Amino acid sequence: MTIDIEIFQILLKMPESLKKEILHYAQHLLEKHSKTESAQEPLDQGRGHGSWAGQIVMSDDFDLPLEDLNEYM
């Protein structure tokens, strides 16, 4: 017996009020599932490690103390 048939047989035995609750819960699950799938879309392949190589340049005196802070040293 497939899961679809089993679910259908159980639904046939339920009162109308429970069927409505099942419908609302099933709709909630579908919305939740569609949101998680859209959030897991693959990222653009161009954004891997090293994609910014050569784009950022540091000055040669980066490690030297700043003149503005001389009075605190």
C-alpha positions as CSV (number, residue, x, y, z in Angstrom):
1,M,0.0,0.0,0.0
2,T,1.4,3.4,-1.0
3,I,1.5,6.3,1.4
4,D,-1.0,8.2,-0.7
5,I,-3.6,5.4,-0.4
6,E,-3.0,5.1,3.3
7,I,-3.4,8.8,3.9
8,F,-6.6,8.8,1.8
9,Q,-8.1,5.9,3.8
10,I,-7.4,7.6,7.1
11,L,-8.9,10.8,5.8
12,L,-12.1,9.0,4.8
13,K,-12.6,7.9,8.4
14,M,-12.1,11.4,9.9
15,P,-14.9,13.9,10.8
16,E,-15.1,17.1,8.7
17,S,-13.6,19.3,11.4
18,L,-10.4,17.2,11.5
19,K,-10.2,17.2,7.7
20,K,-10.2,21.0,7.8
21,E,-7.4,21.0,10.3
22,I,-5.4,18.5,8.2
23,L,-5.9,20.7,5.1
24,H,-4.6,23.8,7.0
25,Y,-1.6,21.9,8.3
26,A,-0.8,20.5,4.9
27,Q,-1.0,24.0,3.3
28,H,1.3,25.3,6.1
29,L,3.8,22.5,5.4
30,L,3.8,23.3,1.7
31,E,4.5,27.0,2.3
32,K,7.3,26.1,4.8
33,H,8.8,23.7,2.4
34,S,8.7,26.1,-0.6
35,K,10.4,28.8,1.6
36,T,13.2,26.5,2.6
37,E,13.8,25.3,-0.9
38,S,14.0,28.9,-2.2
39,A,16.5,29.7,0.5
40,Q,18.7,26.8,-0.5
41,E,19.2,28.0,-4.1
42,P,22.8,27.6,-5.2
43,L,25.0,30.8,-5.0
44,D,26.5,32.3,-8.0
45,Q,29.6,30.3,-8.9
46,G,31.7,33.5,-9.3
47,R,31.8,34.2,-5.6
48,G,34.2,31.4,-4.5
49,H,37.5,31.7,-2.6
50,G,39.9,34.1,-4.2
51,S,37.3,35.9,-6.3
52,W,38.4,39.3,-4.8
53,A,42.1,38.5,-5.5
54,G,43.8,41.7,-6.6
55,Q,40.9,43.9,-5.8
56,I,42.0,45.1,-2.4
57,V,45.3,47.0,-2.0
58,M,46.9,47.9,1.3
59,S,49.3,50.8,1.6
60,D,53.0,50.0,2.3
61,D,52.9,51.9,5.7
62,F,49.8,50.0,7.0
63,D,51.6,48.6,10.0
64,L,53.3,51.9,11.0
65,P,51.7,53.8,14.0
66,L,49.3,56.6,13.0
67,E,50.6,60.2,13.6
68,D,47.2,61.1,15.0
69,L,47.8,58.7,17.9
70,N,51.4,59.8,18.8
71,E,50.2,61.7,21.9
72,Y,48.7,58.5,23.4
73,M,51.8,56.4,23.0
